[in-house]
Amino acid sequence: MQAYCFKCRKKVDIKNAQPVTLKNGRPAVQGVCSVCGTKVYRIGKA
């Protein structure tokens, strides 16, 4: 699965992907950027 990394400014693969639920109830996937190690989110995919 891929997400946009704001630090790298491109789409990257997500490492350690975990499904989470945001405060407003929307599903998302939280993980770590495979390039720089920054937290990344993919909203709407669980």
Secondary structure, 3 states (H helix, E strand, C coil): CEEEECCCCEEEEEEEEEEEECCCCCEEEEEEECCCCCEEEEECCC
